[in-house]
Every structure is written in C-alpha cells, then in structure tokens.
Amino acid sequence: MPLSFGVTVLPDPPYTRFVELVQLAESHGFEHGWTYDSHVLWQESFPLLTLAAQATTKLKLGHCVTNPGTREPTVLASGYATLHDISNGRMAMGIGRGDSAVRYIGDKPVRVAEFERRCRMIKDFMNGRPVEWNEKELQLKWVRPELPEIPMWVAGYGPKALAVAGRVGDGVIIQLADPVIIQWIMDTARRAAEEAGRDPSELKCIVSAPTYISDDIADGREQVRWFPAMVSNHVMDLVERYGYDSEIPHELTEFVRVRKFYDYDEHSRVGAKHGEFVTDEICDRFCVLGSTALATAKLKELEEIGVDQFNIYLMTEGQESTLAAYGESIIPQFASVTA
C-alpha cells in the first residue's frame, strides 16, 4: 500500500480554526485528521471532533492520542462509538498511557499492565462487542453493525508498551521520523504480535512528526526544535527504567543526556525554551525538513521501510502553506496507481 497522509491539529481556541484546518486538509488529499487530548492545556477535544465529523465527508478522525487514565474507559469507548455513528464510520483511535493530559493535573501515566487491560476492553466495547468490566456484563447495544470496525493504534517507545501494541493494537503510533528507531520499534511490536498468535504483518505503522517545507533548513529546524524535546519526556521515562545501555537504540536515548528541563506550559509550541538542547542533527532525524524534493526523498525512505501513514504535527508556522505543499507537490507522488 502506498504511504497515506494524516495531520494533527491542536484543539487550540478559536475552535473554528481547528475546523477550518481539518477541512483544508481534506481538500488537499489528507486521509486522517487527528487532534491532541489534553483537556487543560487545550480545549476539550470531543466536541471539536464532533464538529470535524460534521464539517468533513471522507476524512478519518481521532485522537493522536487519547488515554484511558483521564478518560474512564467505558466513557471513552462510548464517545468513540457515538462519533463513529455521527461520522458514518470514520473514527480511528490513537491511544497511549497518558503524558501531558495526566502529568499536568498531577497524575501519572497508566501502568502498562493496566493499560493493556483497559485497551482490550475499549477495543471490544466501542465496536459493539460484549465485555465484562468491574464484574458487570456490558454492551453498547446501539452500535450500528454495518459500520466498519474502529481501529485502535497504540503509541509507545519502550519494549513493554510496544508489546501491548503488538498484542492488542491494530497498529503502532511512533512520534518521530528516524528510520533506524522506527524499524526497531516495529520489530519489537511485531515480535509481541507473533508471540500472541497474531499476524505481525497486519500491524500498521503510523509515524507522527512535524514537517517544514522550505529551502531555509535553519529556519525549519527552529520551527521544530520543540518536538524532539517533547519526545524526550518519554525517553527520560525509558532511561529511568532501562538505563542508557539497554536493548533500546542509542539513536533514541543518547540525545537526552544533555536535557535540562521540560515546561508543559510550552508543550508543542514553536520556540519553547526546553527545546534549546536539541541539536540540528536530531531535528533532521526526527522531523521531515527541507525542500519538497528532500522531504519527498525522506518520505519515500519511510514508505520503503513499511510506514503506512505519515501524520504531520501541524504546530508550526505557515500551516496553510504546509498543507498546500503536501497537497500539491508531495501527496500526488504517493498516490496509488489506478488502472
């Protein structure tokens, strides 16, 4: 399958801007419209997804990512099933253990074993299958059986979270565009899928990262320095658990040695102070930067190693021009050849 394209738009006020960008993405040939789920830093995302479902016709929609910590699992599943009805079968769930949504309110990410238990239930429950939860038999009896299944894509970096993606998920969400790390992540998740008796080749790979299309690479790097700093939050957790010398590739862990701090008030913001430690080389490896030709070459490389979707984190300046550059010059180069 050729590489498909998604875009993640922050649920930032004004909400009308979110709807406008999602509609624009659809008109430029993007297939997925995603948003964050961090209800204090930004607006509550479920009403925004409802508006997006009504403002678009083809775009698949969902969170990149939600979590079963701030969202009670049966409520989360019902929310998705309801949006699946409203959108006529266009929902896809991205889910993780919780980062800014939980940490910002003084809570912690959901522990891995509990995360797996909740994901298993949510996947069945939102798709209309009966579940047992809190010693109760539950079912969303109003789910329309003719609608396609809502896929669940699991975000993670460490071996334990990736094993959950392999055992439970329909795919893996990877927040960085470094081919070496992507291959290690997918191998780890696919191994767990195989051990669980699932077909490892069925596991989709969604790569999420910012992009900046310009001949001025220095300017592009300044636009995205916040992103590897955001990734470093997750890497710090891994280093704490596994140390610097483990099965986790050095390409992922080394860059956080010089990290000093992280300020969630500047989460996913261009110019965030906590991004100052990030080198140009890391910007280039983790993101998709440069001219149309350079960006296309990197995306072709990602396609070759089996990436199914490139999801743009649209938290940079010039949002319209980014969507236009992809819609006019890049996406057509990946379109499936029709007879």
C-alpha positions, 0 to 999 in steps of 0.5 A: 500500500502506498504511504497515506497522509494524516495531520494533527491539529491542536484543539487550540481556541478559536475552535473554528480554526481547528475546523477550518484546518481539518477541512483544508486538509481534506481538500488537499488529499489528507486521509486522517485528521487527528487532534491532541487530548489534553483537556487543560492545556487545550480545549476539550477535544470531543466536541471539536471532533464532533464538529470535524465529523460534521464539517468533513465527508471522507476524512478519518478522525481521532485522537493522536492520542487519547488515554484511558487514565483521564478518560474512564474507559467505558466513557471513552469507548462510548464517545468513540462509538457515538462519533463513529455513528455521527461520522458514518464510520470514520473514527480511528483511535490513537491511544497511549498511557497518558503524558501531558493530559495526566502529568499536568493535573498531577497524575501519572501515566497508566501502568502498562499492565493496566493499560493493556487491560483497559485497551482490550476492553475499549477495543471490544466495547466501542465496536459493539462487542460484549465485555465484562468490566468491574464484574458487570456484563456490558454492551453498547447495544446501539452500535450500528453493525454495518459500520466498519470496525474502529481501529485502535493504534497504540503509541509507545517507545519502550519494549513493554508498551510496544508489546501491548501494541503488538498484542492488542493494537491494530497498529503502532503510533511512533512520534518521530521520523528516524528510520533506524528507531522506527524499524526497531520499534516495529520489530519489537511490536511485531515480535509481541504480535507473533508471540500472541498468535497474531499476524505481525504483518497486519500491524500498521505503522503510523509515524507522527512528526512535524514537517517544514517545507522550505529551502531555509533548513535553519529556519525549519529546524527552529520551527521544530526544535520543540518536538524532539524535546517533547519526545524526550519526556518519554525517553527520560521515562525509558532511561529511568527504567532501562538505563542508557545501555539497554536493548533500546537504540542509542539513536533514541536515548543518547540525545537526552543526556544533555536535557535540562528541563521540560515546561508543559506550559510550552508543550508543542509550541514553536520556540519553547525554551526546553527545546534549546538542547536539541541539536540540528542533527536530531531535528533532521532525524526526527522531523521531515525538513527541507525542500519538497524534493528532500522531504519527498526523498525522506518520505519515500525512505519511510514508505520503503521501510513499511510506514503506512501513514505519515501524520504531520504535527501541524504546530508550526508556522505557515500551516496553510502553506504546509498543507498546500505543499503536501497537497500539491507537490508531495501527496500526488507522488504517493498516490496509488496507481489506478488502472 
